[in-house]
């Protein structure tokens, strides 16, 4: 299981009301320049970059490659 | 056992393990016949690279090297006779690692071969490794023809005794400082040893000039050393083994003390789990091939040389050697730096004595922690030579390979069990 999250930010926000208004935000997101933080699959970031979208890639994988048993064992043996 | 006491035991074990790694003081003191350095190495005992393996499961180059060494030692009349003796159980096979020894690629070690002797003066232990034969058709890559055996005889009869006499004229060569300088000269001590080999030859040459009486022999020795950029690899490996052996068997330590492969299996050993091997099928290197060869010719990954990655060099110090990153097909200097930083995510400290100029003198990532490898899913990166899959051919390229994650997952399971966790 690999997760790809896109976090979009439209800027600049002028007020909290504006931020809270999902409809307005969505409209702005589609209209304004996108800045994307992509978590997980590099391919998504590459595709966005190839379309000249500003994107920051965050390397992330599920702990222990998604093996829940190993992840639980590690949780009992780790303090980092 | 409660969670807090488990963590305290691990913390204490790893602190002890890391202190021992950093405190190691490896000195190159001698070159001796293996049978003298390792008294248990009797007739017809053959040490090999990697975890334990029997003849039936050995890869082509490993078999080729064994047949060659059996002829070299006088145990077989020819290669066919040697193979028959191996098949009928006439030889005993053991891992180098079980005898304080390491060997590159096939890693074949037998009693009459000369071995480097490195003494870890902080703890009093010694480690051993055969001398580097050069590149191309050589025994460590499975070569076994007349030229290979003739070179081994010269190494046994001329080079080994010559180096031994030279080394006996002083109190050994401290290796930590030499490696530190080598890192600043663009070496990572696995696939690139140009600077370190030069520094070593600079130490040895005046001594050789004083101890080797025959000018022609002296010329041959100096020419052999000077023509072999990888001569220091075996020294670095011996050093690595001498540093890691005192780290074995520390209660609670999750630090890897050995990574090694025999061309069939990859194995790791973990400090807190004694001398047990955790194995998985070995992977294929990805790299560049000599003209006329392709990945179709390649044998899976092989050799004890991963002891250099275990101490933070090789693939872990890729940033120090941008030239080699391209040679092994790993990419640009930027990618080399990223590789080293990735290895920083699976190690617990940085070695303050071995630093990399290209990373603002950051220390090499040191102390592979099985917990971090499994947690992050980042497998250790290894720089390696590539042998032909058939016996007798030799080296066909160089590249990079990953340690199989399965080894570390098995080790984490076993470690948790040893802590009473399930």
Contacts between the chains, C-beta under 8 A, distances in Angstrom:
chain1	res1	chain2	res2	distance
A	61	B	376	7.2
A	61	B	377	4.7
A	62	B	377	8.0
A	63	B	375	5.4
A	63	B	376	7.9
A	63	B	377	7.9
A	64	B	374	5.3
A	64	B	375	6.3
A	64	B	377	7.2
A	64	B	409	7.6
A	65	B	377	4.9
A	65	B	405	7.0
A	67	B	409	7.2
A	70	B	374	5.9
A	70	B	409	6.1
A	70	B	412	6.1
A	70	B	413	7.3
A	71	B	375	7.8
A	73	B	412	6.3
A	73	B	413	7.1
A	73	B	416	4.4
A	73	B	421	6.0
A	74	B	371	5.7
A	74	B	374	6.3
A	74	B	375	5.3
A	74	B	412	6.8
A	76	B	3	5.6
A	76	B	6	6.6
A	76	B	416	7.3
A	76	B	421	5.3
A	77	B	6	6.1
A	77	B	7	7.2
A	77	B	10	6.2
A	77	B	254	7.6
A	77	B	371	6.0
A	77	B	412	7.9
A	77	B	415	7.2
A	77	B	416	6.3
A	77	B	419	6.8
A	77	B	421	6.9
A	78	B	7	7.8
A	78	B	371	5.7
A	78	B	375	7.0
A	79	B	7	5.1
A	79	B	11	7.3
A	80	B	372	7.7
